[in-house]
Amino acid sequence: MHRKISPWIGLAFVAAGSLGAEEWSIVGPRAMGMGGAGVAIARGGLSAYWNPASFAPPRVPPATFWDVEIPVSGSAFAANDFLGEVDDIGDLVKDLGFDDIDAALDAGTPLDSGQIQKAIKLLAEELPDLQRPGTGLVTQASGGVMARIGQFGFSALGVAHAGGLANVDFTNLSLGDNGLTGAIGGGNDRSGQLSPGGQAFADDLAAGGVATQEQAEEIVFQAEQTGVDVGNSTVQSNIRRILEATAANIGGSPGANFTNNSSGVNLRGILLQEYALSYAHPFFEVFSVGVNVKVLNGWTYYKPFTLRDIENPGDLHDDLFDETNREESLNWGVDVGVLVQPVPWVSLGVVGRNLNNPHFDFKGPGDYEIERQVRAGIGVSPFQSLGGFLGLTLAADIDVLRNHSEALRGYKSQLVGGGAELGLGDVLFLRAGVSKNLSESEEDLLLHAGLGFRLWVLSFDLAASLIPDFTEVSAGSSSNKVPERAGVSFQLGINLPLN
């Protein structure tokens, strides 16, 4: 897919980035580089997120007494071609010029053919397309300081989720307050210019009394001229709704006109600050159990933007950061993890996060709920018992529960992914993997890659992920190709040996 995006589309990314159960966040570059796998193989301070039982592995105890990791990660995903859909709407709104249309209708001047085409395409096709469940923009970000001292963990981690969810107004659809004649005139005889299906639809509109025969043919003709599929039953229903709204608004309020349509994008999300105390204990040299007890500070955000706002984006930036659009509240959470090692080179893990379903105050309707998440994983290190220069770790994770997003209502995720890590001399680590959302069949495979360096007590890791399906984003005279989904992560670590 290669499409050109209007400059204002970047506002959605700005809003999402200003924030910070949702989709499982991939925290740390090792997991991101290995397809999102970390439940069975995470060690050190990051165990507080991935599996607190890993603070005390039963078979192979940590080689260091304490360690500190500082991970930073971020990702963005446009679900169901959201960027392309919003781009089409942005172009139509800009070309239509709502103020010019209002002035023309007030003066009793009918719309010209170009305005009719764009209005029908906007109201009957493009806006309703945004109503598909799960269509929108999802972003995630995380960062913090995570430490382990023996079997204890202490961490301060911020995890942000944000979404841009389309809101479609099916009420304010009228083509003016002077009826269809005031909007498009008397129409024209287009009987020789319509497709067979288009002619049948025009005849049906006229028979229903919402337009004269020539007006119905004019509307259908202009719709076909701009590529609208008038044979589609949903499109037909939307066009009929437009004509009925126009007839109902004769002598009514200009506020019911399509130029005052309140469709747009609702931006919402949460920045969740987690302050956790963790402890793990091994049992029988086979499995260990770990617990996080967390204080949670939630900053929620909600702001709806309409087509009018999109047409005039100058003040949107201030709205995004306005404190009146945010709400702050405290809660608590608990995580429980189990790590099983039947042999030293095999690890099996399962973790439940936020098992108490914490809620937070929200500027939008209702509360903002963080639903519990359950995830399982396996890790295999076949060369671990042999030692030597070469190391290999294979790992895979899967969400046990399907996650429902609060940031993007209607979007579901159940991730499965895995990968490999090749270690060279315990100094250089090369990683690669893949992942897939099982709940959204149209999502493509996500590719992962990363690397790490370790020098004495210091380590540095970085990783990236992307779906190689690109959209062309333009701003002014320049343009860039943006993947449908992409993520980056880096981390600085400090490890102090026992001896």
Secondary structure as the mmCIF struct_conf table of DSSP 4:
data_model
#
loop_
_struct_conf.conf_type_id
_struct_conf.id
_struct_conf.beg_label_comp_id
_struct_conf.beg_label_asym_id
_struct_conf.beg_label_seq_id
_struct_conf.end_label_comp_id
_struct_conf.end_label_asym_id
_struct_conf.end_label_seq_id
STRN STRN1 LYS A 4 ILE A 5
HELX_RH_3T_P HELX_RH_3T_P1 PRO A 7 ILE A 9
HELX_RH_AL_P HELX_RH_AL_P1 GLY A 10 GLY A 17
TURN_TY1_P TURN_TY1_P1 SER A 18 LEU A 19
HELX_LH_PP_P HELX_LH_PP_P1 GLU A 23 SER A 25
BEND BEND1 GLY A 28 GLY A 28
HELX_RH_AL_P HELX_RH_AL_P2 PRO A 29 GLY A 33
TURN_TY1_P TURN_TY1_P2 MET A 34 GLY A 36
TURN_TY1_P TURN_TY1_P3 VAL A 39 ILE A 41
HELX_RH_3T_P HELX_RH_3T_P2 GLY A 44 LEU A 46
HELX_RH_AL_P HELX_RH_AL_P3 SER A 47 TRP A 50
HELX_RH_3T_P HELX_RH_3T_P3 PRO A 52 PHE A 55
BEND BEND2 ALA A 56 ALA A 56
BEND BEND3 PRO A 58 VAL A 60
BEND BEND4 ALA A 63 ALA A 63
STRN STRN2 THR A 64 ALA A 79
TURN_TY1_P TURN_TY1_P4 ASN A 80 ASP A 81
HELX_RH_AL_P HELX_RH_AL_P4 PHE A 82 LEU A 96
HELX_RH_AL_P HELX_RH_AL_P5 PHE A 98 ASP A 106
TURN_TY1_P TURN_TY1_P5 ALA A 107 GLY A 108
HELX_LH_PP_P HELX_LH_PP_P2 THR A 109 ASP A 112
HELX_RH_AL_P HELX_RH_AL_P6 SER A 113 LYS A 121
HELX_RH_PI_P HELX_RH_PI_P1 LEU A 122 GLU A 126
HELX_RH_AL_P HELX_RH_AL_P7 LEU A 127 ASP A 129
TURN_TY1_P TURN_TY1_P6 LEU A 130 GLN A 131
BEND BEND5 ARG A 132 ARG A 132
TURN_TY1_P TURN_TY1_P7 PRO A 133 GLY A 134
STRN STRN3 GLY A 136 ILE A 149
TURN_TY1_P TURN_TY1_P8 GLY A 150 GLN A 151
STRN STRN4 PHE A 152 ASN A 167
BEND BEND6 PHE A 170 THR A 171
STRN STRN5 SER A 174 SER A 174
BEND BEND7 LEU A 175 LEU A 175
BEND BEND8 ASP A 177 ASN A 178
HELX_RH_AL_P HELX_RH_AL_P8 GLY A 179 ILE A 184
TURN_TY1_P TURN_TY1_P9 GLY A 185 GLY A 186
TURN_TY1_P TURN_TY1_P10 SER A 191 GLN A 193
BEND BEND9 LEU A 194 LEU A 194
HELX_RH_AL_P HELX_RH_AL_P9 PRO A 196 ALA A 207
TURN_TY1_P TURN_TY1_P11 GLY A 208 GLY A 209
BEND BEND10 VAL A 210 ALA A 211
HELX_RH_AL_P HELX_RH_AL_P10 GLN A 213 GLN A 225
TURN_TY1_P TURN_TY1_P12 THR A 226 GLY A 227
TURN_TY1_P TURN_TY1_P13 VAL A 230 GLY A 231
BEND BEND11 ASN A 232 ASN A 232
HELX_RH_AL_P HELX_RH_AL_P11 SER A 233 ALA A 248
TURN_TY1_P TURN_TY1_P14 ASN A 249 GLY A 251
BEND BEND12 GLY A 252 GLY A 252
HELX_RH_3T_P HELX_RH_3T_P4 PRO A 254 ALA A 256
STRN STRN6 ASN A 257 ASN A 257
HELX_RH_3T_P HELX_RH_3T_P5 PHE A 258 ASN A 260
STRN STRN7 GLY A 264 PHE A 283
TURN_TY1_P TURN_TY1_P15 PHE A 284 VAL A 286
STRN STRN8 PHE A 287 THR A 306
HELX_RH_AL_P HELX_RH_AL_P12 LEU A 307 GLU A 311
BEND BEND13 ASN A 312 ASN A 312
HELX_RH_3T_P HELX_RH_3T_P6 PRO A 313 ASP A 315
HELX_RH_AL_P HELX_RH_AL_P13 LEU A 316 LEU A 320
TURN_TY1_P TURN_TY1_P16 PHE A 321 PHE A 321
HELX_RH_3T_P HELX_RH_3T_P7 GLU A 323 ASN A 325
STRN STRN9 ARG A 326 VAL A 340
BEND BEND14 PRO A 342 VAL A 343
TURN_TY1_P TURN_TY1_P17 PRO A 344 TRP A 345
STRN STRN10 VAL A 346 ARG A 353
BEND BEND15 ASN A 354 ASN A 354
TURN_TY1_P TURN_TY1_P18 LEU A 355 ASN A 356
STRN STRN11 HIS A 359 PHE A 360
BEND BEND16 LYS A 363 GLY A 366
STRN STRN12 TYR A 368 GLU A 369
STRN STRN13 GLN A 373 VAL A 380
TURN_TY1_P TURN_TY1_P19 PRO A 382 LEU A 386
BEND BEND17 GLY A 388 PHE A 389
STRN STRN14 LEU A 390 ASP A 399
BEND BEND18 VAL A 400 LEU A 401
STRN STRN15 ASN A 403 HIS A 404
BEND BEND19 GLU A 406 LEU A 408
TURN_TY1_P TURN_TY1_P20 ARG A 409 GLY A 410
STRN STRN16 LYS A 412 SER A 413
STRN STRN17 LEU A 415 LEU A 424
TURN_TY1_P TURN_TY1_P21 GLY A 425 VAL A 427
STRN STRN18 LEU A 428 ASN A 437
TURN_TY1_P TURN_TY1_P22 LEU A 438 SER A 439
TURN_TY1_P TURN_TY1_P23 SER A 441 GLU A 442
BEND BEND20 GLU A 443 GLU A 443
HELX_LH_PP_P HELX_LH_PP_P3 ASP A 444 LEU A 445
STRN STRN19 LEU A 446 LEU A 455
TURN_TY1_P TURN_TY1_P24 TRP A 456 VAL A 457
STRN STRN20 LEU A 458 ALA A 475
TURN_TY1_P TURN_TY1_P25 GLY A 476 SER A 477
STRN STRN21 SER A 478 PRO A 497
#
